[in-house]
């Protein structure tokens, strides 16, 4: 595809938004291509997905303002739904995801990063939701995910003021989990992805589902979600092999994802 690339590196995959001439801005075509690429990811072969942007300047600088500037109310709602549907698909993808934020992550770019499970960034990264300065709200989940990730007060401050946040502040408020020199970012993201991929894939995917689903309900319901996923792991070959090896004090066989 022209604007979204997927590269397989063993059991890790790297998804790159590749529109550097427009700072990887998201228009309908880019979002549609992202949708198709996400549909192509097979958890039987991909154990962790890294999401990043092409070039040195931007992860994704935002949604395409040139496209948005002339939208009607109905068209604006449809564009927001398109982005939200695809970002929700990324958020609920069974495979664990890491955003490797290599530059500007503004507007839709910040929303894309927040749809991933884990966010790592370069020292040069800049985050923000500048939409109110353009007369609109965040439209791809920014008002919802940011408040959940960093708390209501901080999210409201950033969204209402439309100010940008550099990497050290993003780390301090918990928006990102680590900051690296730009030249080390992808290597560190791949190192983390490899560590995730080295664990039992079905168990990792069950943990993701337990966390995501559990956060949507009260604690009494959440622990039932966990119990059922916990129990389901005892049907897997990986569980039987790994626990037998532990009891027998030997190294377990490679996980077979079944």
C-alpha positions as CSV (number, residue, x, y, z in Angstrom):
1,X,0.0,0.0,0.0
2,X,1.1,3.5,-0.7
3,X,0.9,5.1,2.8
4,X,0.9,2.2,5.3
5,X,3.6,-0.5,5.2
6,X,3.9,-3.7,7.2
7,X,7.2,-5.4,7.7
8,X,7.6,-8.8,9.3
9,X,10.7,-9.4,11.5
10,X,10.3,-13.0,12.7
11,X,7.4,-13.0,15.1
12,X,7.4,-9.2,15.3
13,X,5.7,-6.9,12.8
14,X,6.4,-3.2,12.2
15,X,3.6,-1.0,10.9
16,X,4.8,2.3,9.4
17,X,2.6,5.2,8.4
18,X,4.6,6.3,5.3
19,X,3.6,9.8,4.2
20,X,6.6,11.8,5.3
21,X,6.0,14.6,2.8
22,X,2.9,15.4,4.8
23,X,4.4,14.5,8.2
24,X,2.4,11.3,8.0
25,X,-0.9,13.2,8.3
26,X,-4.0,11.0,8.4
27,X,-6.6,11.4,5.6
28,X,-9.4,9.0,4.6
29,X,-7.1,7.1,2.3
30,X,-4.4,6.6,5.0
31,X,-7.0,5.5,7.6
32,X,-8.5,3.0,5.1
33,X,-5.1,1.6,4.4
34,X,-4.4,1.3,8.1
35,X,-7.7,-0.5,8.5
36,X,-6.7,-3.1,5.8
37,X,-3.3,-3.7,7.2
38,X,-4.7,-4.3,10.7
39,X,-7.1,-6.8,9.2
40,X,-4.1,-8.7,7.7
41,X,-2.3,-9.2,11.0
42,X,-2.5,-12.9,11.9
43,X,-1.9,-13.6,15.7
44,X,-0.7,-17.1,14.7
45,X,2.5,-15.5,13.3
46,X,2.7,-12.0,14.8
47,X,3.3,-11.9,18.5
48,X,3.8,-8.1,18.9
49,X,3.1,-5.1,16.6
50,X,5.2,-1.9,16.6
51,X,3.5,1.2,15.1
52,X,5.7,4.1,14.0
53,X,6.0,6.8,11.4
54,X,8.3,7.3,8.4
55,X,11.0,9.9,8.5
56,X,12.8,11.8,11.3
57,X,10.3,14.5,12.0
58,X,6.9,12.9,12.7
59,X,5.2,9.9,14.1
60,X,1.9,11.3,12.8
61,X,1.5,15.0,12.9
62,X,-2.3,14.8,13.0
63,X,-5.3,14.4,10.8
64,X,-5.1,16.1,7.4
65,X,-6.4,19.7,7.9
66,X,-6.6,20.3,4.2
67,X,-9.2,17.5,3.9
68,X,-11.0,18.5,7.1
69,X,-11.3,22.3,6.4
70,X,-14.3,22.0,4.1
71,X,-16.3,19.3,5.8
72,X,-19.9,19.6,6.7
73,X,-21.3,18.5,10.1
74,X,-22.4,15.2,8.6
75,X,-19.1,14.7,6.9
76,X,-17.2,15.6,10.0
77,X,-19.1,13.0,12.0
78,X,-18.4,10.4,9.3
79,X,-14.7,11.3,9.3
80,X,-14.6,11.0,13.1
81,X,-16.3,7.6,12.9
82,X,-13.9,6.4,10.3
83,X,-10.9,7.2,12.5
84,X,-12.5,6.0,15.7
85,X,-13.5,2.7,14.1
86,X,-10.0,2.0,12.9
87,X,-8.3,3.2,16.1
88,X,-10.6,1.1,18.2
89,X,-9.7,-1.9,16.0
90,X,-6.0,-1.2,16.8
91,X,-6.8,-0.8,20.5
92,X,-8.7,-4.1,20.6
93,X,-6.3,-6.0,18.4
94,X,-5.6,-9.3,20.1
95,X,-1.8,-8.8,19.5
96,X,0.0,-6.5,21.9
97,X,1.1,-3.2,20.4
98,X,3.9,-0.7,21.0
99,X,3.9,2.8,19.6
100,X,7.4,4.0,18.7
101,X,6.9,7.7,18.6
102,X,9.7,9.2,16.6
103,X,8.6,12.8,16.4
104,X,5.5,14.9,16.3
105,X,2.4,13.0,17.6
106,X,-0.2,15.7,17.5
107,X,-4.0,15.4,17.2
108,X,-4.7,12.2,15.3
109,X,-1.1,11.2,15.9
110,X,-1.4,11.4,19.6
111,X,-4.7,9.5,19.4
112,X,-3.0,6.8,17.3
113,X,-0.3,6.4,19.9
114,X,-2.8,6.3,22.7
115,X,-4.6,3.4,20.9
116,X,-1.5,1.3,21.4
117,X,-0.9,-0.7,24.6
118,X,2.6,0.8,25.3
119,X,4.1,4.0,24.2
120,X,7.9,4.5,23.8
121,X,9.2,7.8,22.4
122,X,12.3,9.6,21.1
123,X,13.7,12.5,23.0
124,X,12.5,14.7,20.1
125,X,8.9,13.5,20.4
126,X,6.2,16.1,20.9
127,X,2.6,15.2,22.0
128,X,-0.6,17.3,21.9
129,X,-4.2,17.7,21.1
130,X,-4.3,21.1,19.3
131,X,-7.9,20.8,18.0
132,X,-9.5,23.6,20.0
133,X,-7.1,26.0,18.3
134,X,-8.7,25.0,15.0
135,X,-12.3,25.2,16.2
136,X,-12.9,21.5,16.7
137,X,-12.6,18.8,19.4
138,X,-10.3,15.8,19.2
139,X,-12.2,13.4,16.9
140,X,-10.4,10.0,17.1
141,X,-10.8,9.2,20.8
142,X,-8.5,11.8,22.3
143,X,-11.0,13.2,24.8
144,X,-11.6,9.6,26.1
145,X,-8.2,7.9,26.0
146,X,-6.1,10.8,27.4
147,X,-8.3,11.2,30.4
148,X,-8.1,7.4,31.1
149,X,-4.3,7.4,30.6
150,X,-3.2,10.5,32.5
151,X,-6.2,11.5,34.6
152,X,-9.0,14.0,33.9
153,X,-7.4,17.1,35.3
154,X,-4.2,16.8,33.2
155,X,-6.1,15.7,30.1
156,X,-8.5,18.7,30.4
157,X,-5.6,21.1,30.9
158,X,-3.8,19.8,27.8
159,X,-6.9,19.6,25.6
160,X,-8.4,23.0,26.7
161,X,-5.1,24.9,26.3
162,X,-4.1,23.0,23.1
163,X,-0.5,23.2,24.3
164,X,2.2,20.7,23.2
165,X,4.0,18.4,25.6
166,X,7.6,17.3,25.1
167,X,8.9,13.9,25.9
168,X,10.1,14.4,29.5
169,X,6.7,15.7,30.5
170,X,4.9,12.9,28.6
171,X,7.0,10.5,30.7
172,X,6.3,12.3,34.0
173,X,2.5,12.1,33.5
174,X,2.5,8.5,32.3
175,X,1.6,9.1,28.7
176,X,4.7,7.2,27.6
177,X,6.6,4.5,29.4
178,X,10.2,5.3,28.3
179,X,12.1,8.0,26.4
180,X,15.2,7.1,24.3
181,X,17.7,9.0,22.0
182,X,16.1,9.1,18.6
183,X,18.7,6.8,17.1
184,X,18.0,4.1,19.7
185,X,14.2,4.2,19.7
186,X,13.4,1.4,17.2
187,X,16.1,-0.9,18.6
188,X,14.6,-0.4,22.0
189,X,11.0,-0.9,20.7
190,X,12.1,-4.1,19.0
191,X,13.9,-5.3,22.1
192,X,10.7,-4.9,24.1
193,X,8.6,-6.5,21.4
194,X,11.0,-9.5,21.3
195,X,10.7,-9.9,25.1
196,X,6.9,-9.8,24.8
197,X,7.0,-12.2,21.9
198,X,9.2,-14.6,23.9
199,X,6.3,-15.2,26.4
200,X,3.4,-17.5,25.9
201,X,1.4,-15.7,23.1
202,X,-2.1,-16.9,24.2
203,X,-1.4,-15.9,27.8
204,X,-0.1,-12.4,26.7
205,X,-3.2,-11.9,24.5
206,X,-5.4,-13.0,27.4
207,X,-3.7,-10.5,29.7
208,X,-4.4,-7.7,27.2
209,X,-8.1,-8.7,27.0
210,X,-8.4,-9.0,30.8
211,X,-7.0,-5.5,31.3
212,X,-8.9,-3.8,28.5
213,X,-12.3,-5.5,29.3
214,X,-11.8,-5.2,33.0
215,X,-11.4,-1.5,32.9
216,X,-14.8,-1.1,31.4
217,X,-16.7,-2.7,34.3
218,X,-16.7,-2.6,38.1
219,X,-14.3,-4.7,40.1
220,X,-16.7,-7.5,40.9
221,X,-17.3,-8.0,37.2
222,X,-13.6,-7.4,36.3
223,X,-12.4,-10.3,38.4
224,X,-14.8,-12.6,36.7
225,X,-13.4,-11.5,33.3
226,X,-9.9,-12.4,34.7
227,X,-11.1,-15.7,36.1
228,X,-12.5,-16.9,32.8
229,X,-9.3,-15.9,30.9
230,X,-7.1,-17.4,33.5
231,X,-9.0,-20.7,33.3
232,X,-8.9,-20.7,29.5
233,X,-5.1,-20.8,29.6
234,X,-5.2,-24.3,31.1
235,X,-6.4,-25.7,27.8
236,X,-3.2,-24.6,26.0
237,X,-0.2,-26.7,25.1
238,X,2.1,-23.8,26.1
239,X,0.7,-23.8,29.7
240,X,1.2,-27.6,30.1
241,X,4.7,-27.5,28.7
242,X,5.9,-24.5,30.7
243,X,4.4,-25.7,34.0
244,X,5.8,-29.2,33.5
245,X,9.2,-27.8,32.8
246,X,9.0,-25.6,35.9
247,X,8.1,-28.5,38.2
248,X,10.8,-30.6,36.6
249,X,13.3,-27.8,37.0
250,X,14.3,-27.6,33.3
251,X,14.0,-25.0,30.5
252,X,10.6,-25.1,28.8
253,X,10.3,-25.8,25.1
254,X,9.7,-22.8,22.8
255,X,6.1,-21.6,23.0
256,X,4.0,-22.9,20.1
257,X,1.0,-20.5,20.4
258,X,-1.5,-23.2,21.0
